[in-house]
């Protein structure tokens, strides 16, 4: 077995994908940098070089178990290369000052932070941003985040997180762009561009760190930090492309993931970090471990701290986050002959290069301006943008009887454990969120309707029936206090409130910390205690709108069958409450589309649209057929497919028209469709293009997203949407890991989601 895997890896080196990148010519700028760094390194002792590889936490945000000690004295002794989780110009300046005045060689520090979906102005969680399918908008969120973070002392962000994931149990699906390789790759590119801009030496651009390399989203059982075991077919075709897209876009750094990959954890995986990342992809930046990723190799069972540190360095992992394994053992490993001075030099050089590229050697305090921090953070423009963005990410899953949009009149009862909290709004990984401009849902709705409608409130239920679960799910001060009255009393009060209203808005779902890191769940339904509240509210006979907060696809079959309207609002950031009000009351027409499939139940997971056909596929729309690939108890269909989302208007799609039924290498064809707004409201629609390779040398997915366009249509208006398809769009990594398009028949599908499509067909011919 081991032998077979090794052979495949060897194959990976010998084929098209694996060929070493040709060496690009050295520019004058690079040669200046190389000379500067060579001169600096000539003065450095081995200890000082190892010091550059040490990344410590400043501890302002708690993002892991271990803490870094004696940081100031270590900086003075040249034992620190960078700090993360330390912010504000004052504190950053203080640490930088120690580095550039007290350490022997005065090498500046790099300052990192998890700037994941905005900074103090927080945008919706990444899974929600992906649901906007709006690349310029997403790029601008990264640009704004970089502006604010750099004004506050930060020059390096641990973003974008591009882990493809198809398992809704995994809490970290909230941090990524969902299940799709193509959408994820497009988003990866624009995020890097948004952070880094065109010029990293500007004081408002920051270096990006693409993570978690690699395959972290495929952790077994959706349990965080768990093992990944994956075929090369799936790796190269589905999971690796978004990381590559970020690298191709120029991401300055990469973070190795926590997980084991086919027997070797990413942190120590030479094949991954050197052969794939550097040799095949030509990555020129540096790799950092994740939080204590190096010392965790001891628990993985790879040896003691000295052994795992040496192995990680040799694998191609340059910076050691928090473990201090490099700091405390590499010198001994050098003496013992376990690593070479070339290994240490190479790692040190890459980190110094990053600092050089950021311009820190010219001005170590360039990100430390109180004036900029005052002027450029939480500006009215940023806040307005945050509200606009959030409104583009909500997904209307159901709108029975066109209950929505609500009228700005009468009485609205807002009920649920998530109605009266603002701390919950920004979502996971919003360590810098500033809540002074954030409202609870009740406040947001009041703000949107003014005195035109009356807003009532009742808590209705606890977040979960179990107090310990609620406590674990509301860490980091995102407290949703428990209501200790008996459940019947809480519900009774809510029902009485509902009875006074014309319509009920039920604010239910997950708290923000029920998704994110270390927040995997085996039960992905709305917690039962909230379900009981919903049942009671529905019994009142009042129209009920479910405003669903979530960081992952939830299994909401019951809600979907019983509640007339469902608006999925994720965690929408600083301006979430206003944006929810905008959409509920029709000032903004929802246009979000799911970037991840919603299953009928957790047993279907992992569930994704681009699956393989199998030898015994089930006919579309069928439930159970003996000897077919299906379940006895539930159909194979998702509850809501990838790409799905409704609008307050309706769109009709014409037939797919191809410019030709054959495509020749080097040429392209177009696929056109006419989309018409058949409703009464102006609206945006995401028109999606999928293909299927009908016969391949390897099995190919039943559908693959290859393009999308977001268009806006006035009532009655039609637009012809054109997609260009070329040979390149049809390429995949074959069994020998060659990136090829194989002649043969292809289907083309165009539609409003991955299920409800119109189709046509063409042939890729040899010549
Ligand atoms: C997470 C990373 C994060 C790092 C630093 C880790 O626990 O996995 O995503 O960037 O902490 O905060």
Boltz pocket constraint, residues with backbone or C-beta under 6 A from the ligand:
constraints:
  - pocket:
      binder: B
      contacts: [[A, 63], [A, 64], [A, 114], [A, 158], [A, 211], [A, 290], [A, 291], [A, 517]]
      max_distance: 6.0
